Amino acid sequence: MAVKIRLARGGSKKRPFYRIVAADSRMPRDGRFIEKLGTYNPLLPKDSEERVKMDVERIQYWLGEGAQATDRVSRFLEAAGVIEKKERNNPKKGTPGKKAQERAEEKAEKAAAAAGADAE
C-alpha cells in the first residue's frame, strides 16, 4: 500500500481548513485516511503558531514506514526541521508568457524605429 502524507480539505466555501493526514494514495483527497497527523489553517497569519500544527513523532514514524510527503506538506516539514530542505529548480518561473514576449518585441521594434527617426 502506497501511503502519502497529504492535505485533506475541510471548511466551507472560501474558508479552507486542511487536515494533514496519512492516507492510501489511491483514496480521494477528502476521503478515507489512516491517521490524522495535524492541521493547517491558511486563513491565519503566517507568523501564527496555530497556522500549522503537526504531530512530529507520528509523521517521523510514517516517513520511516516509507510514506511520501506531498510538496506542500514537505515544505511544512522543512520549516519545522523534520526533513532536510530540498533544492527546487523552476527556470521558467520568471519568464513572461508568449503574449507578453510578443508585446515586448513590438515595443522594442517601435522604440528602435523611433530612435532611427530621431537620428535622421
C-alpha positions as CSV (number, residue, x, y, z in Angstrom):
1,M,0.0,0.0,0.0
2,A,1.5,3.4,-1.0
3,V,1.0,5.8,1.8
4,K,1.1,9.6,1.3
5,I,1.2,12.3,3.9
6,R,-1.0,15.0,2.4
7,L,-3.7,17.6,3.0
8,A,-7.4,16.8,3.2
9,R,-9.6,19.9,2.7
10,G,-12.3,20.8,5.1
11,G,-14.1,24.0,5.9
12,S,-16.8,25.8,4.0
13,K,-16.7,27.6,0.6
14,K,-14.0,30.2,0.5
15,R,-13.0,29.3,4.1
16,P,-10.4,26.5,3.7
17,F,-9.2,24.4,6.6
18,Y,-6.9,21.4,6.0
19,R,-6.1,18.3,8.0
20,I,-2.6,16.8,7.5
21,V,-3.3,13.1,7.1
22,A,-1.6,9.8,6.3
23,A,-3.7,8.2,3.6
24,D,-3.5,5.5,0.9
25,S,-2.6,7.2,-2.3
26,R,-5.5,5.6,-4.1
27,M,-8.1,7.2,-1.9
28,P,-9.7,10.5,-2.8
29,R,-8.3,13.8,-1.4
30,D,-11.0,14.3,1.2
31,G,-11.8,10.6,1.5
32,R,-10.7,7.8,3.8
33,F,-7.4,8.3,5.7
34,I,-5.4,6.1,8.0
35,E,-4.4,8.7,10.6
36,K,-4.8,12.4,11.3
37,L,-1.3,14.0,11.8
38,G,-2.1,17.7,12.2
39,T,-3.9,20.7,10.8
40,Y,-3.2,23.7,8.6
41,N,-5.3,26.9,8.6
42,P,-4.2,29.2,5.7
43,L,-6.5,32.0,6.9
44,L,-4.3,32.7,9.9
45,P,-1.3,35.0,9.7
46,K,2.0,33.4,8.6
47,D,3.7,34.0,12.0
48,S,0.8,32.4,14.0
49,E,1.7,29.2,15.8
50,E,-1.9,27.9,15.2
51,R,-1.4,28.1,11.4
52,V,0.3,24.7,11.1
53,K,0.1,22.1,13.9
54,M,1.7,18.7,13.5
55,D,2.3,15.6,15.5
56,V,6.0,15.4,14.6
57,E,6.6,11.9,16.2
58,R,3.8,10.3,14.2
59,I,5.0,12.0,11.0
60,Q,8.5,10.7,11.5
61,Y,7.0,7.2,12.1
62,W,5.1,7.3,8.8
63,L,8.2,8.6,6.9
64,G,10.1,5.7,8.5
65,E,7.5,3.3,7.2
66,G,8.0,4.6,3.6
67,A,5.3,7.2,3.4
68,Q,5.9,10.0,0.9
69,A,5.0,13.6,1.8
70,T,3.4,15.8,-0.9
71,D,5.2,19.0,-1.9
72,R,3.1,21.3,0.4
73,V,3.5,19.0,3.4
74,S,7.2,18.6,2.8
75,R,7.5,22.4,2.9
76,F,5.8,22.4,6.3
77,L,8.2,19.6,7.5
78,E,11.2,21.5,6.2
79,A,10.1,24.6,8.1
80,A,9.7,22.5,11.2
81,G,13.2,21.0,10.7
82,V,11.9,17.4,10.4
83,I,13.4,16.8,7.0
84,E,16.3,18.5,5.2
85,K,15.5,21.2,2.7
86,K,15.4,20.1,-1.0
87,E,16.8,22.2,-3.8
88,R,13.9,23.3,-6.1
89,N,14.5,24.5,-9.7
90,N,11.9,26.2,-11.8
91,P,13.9,28.0,-14.5
92,K,10.7,29.2,-16.4
93,K,9.2,30.8,-13.3
94,G,10.4,34.3,-14.1
95,T,10.0,34.3,-17.8
96,P,7.0,36.1,-19.3
97,G,4.4,34.2,-21.4
98,K,4.1,34.2,-25.2
99,K,1.8,37.3,-25.3
100,A,4.0,39.3,-23.0
101,Q,7.1,38.4,-25.1
102,E,5.3,39.4,-28.3
103,R,4.3,42.8,-26.8
104,A,7.9,43.3,-25.6
105,E,9.2,42.6,-29.1
106,E,6.7,45.0,-30.7
107,K,7.6,47.7,-28.1
108,A,11.4,47.2,-28.9
109,E,10.7,47.5,-32.6
110,K,8.8,50.7,-32.2
111,A,11.5,52.1,-29.9
112,A,14.2,51.2,-32.5
113,A,12.1,52.8,-35.3
114,A,11.6,55.9,-33.2
115,A,15.3,56.1,-32.4
116,G,16.1,55.7,-36.1
117,A,13.8,58.5,-37.0
118,D,15.3,60.8,-34.3
119,A,18.8,60.1,-35.6
120,E,17.9,61.4,-39.1
